[in-house]
């Protein structure tokens, strides 16, 4: 089993409402990236390089 880190947040400064877009962050352990997923469309919005063996996501309330 591969480690998996997942977090779901709204963009910084966005009020948490039904119409705001939320993003999910998923670590890709072997690829050394984090996928940023648009949860309203279930698509990958971006891939961020973070180095090898990423296995968790830490999210701060202040962005």
ZINORRA-V760147 format. One record per residue. N is the residue number from 0. RES is the residue in three letters. NEAR is the number of other C-alpha atoms within 10 Angstrom. Layout:
# ZINORRA-V760147
N|RES|NEAR + N|RES|NEAR
This chain:
# ZINORRA-V760147
0|UNK|3 + 1|UNK|8 + 2|UNK|12 + 3|UNK|13 + 4|UNK|16 + 5|UNK|15 + 6|UNK|14 + 7|UNK|16 + 8|UNK|17 + 9|UNK|17 + 10|UNK|13 + 11|UNK|10 + 12|UNK|9 + 13|UNK|11 + 14|UNK|11 + 15|UNK|12 + 16|UNK|9 + 17|UNK|7 + 18|UNK|8 + 19|UNK|12 + 20|UNK|16 + 21|UNK|17 + 22|UNK|21 + 23|UNK|20 + 24|UNK|24 + 25|UNK|22 + 26|UNK|24 + 27|UNK|23 + 28|UNK|19 + 29|UNK|13 + 30|UNK|13 + 31|UNK|16 + 32|UNK|20 + 33|UNK|24 + 34|UNK|19 + 35|UNK|20 + 36|UNK|19 + 37|UNK|18 + 38|UNK|17 + 39|UNK|12 + 40|UNK|9 + 41|UNK|10 + 42|UNK|13 + 43|UNK|15 + 44|UNK|13 + 45|UNK|13 + 46|UNK|16 + 47|UNK|13 + 48|UNK|13 + 49|UNK|14 + 50|UNK|12 + 51|UNK|12 + 52|UNK|14 + 53|UNK|20 + 54|UNK|18 + 55|UNK|16 + 56|UNK|14 + 57|UNK|8 + 58|UNK|10 + 59|UNK|7 + 60|UNK|7 + 61|UNK|6 + 62|UNK|9
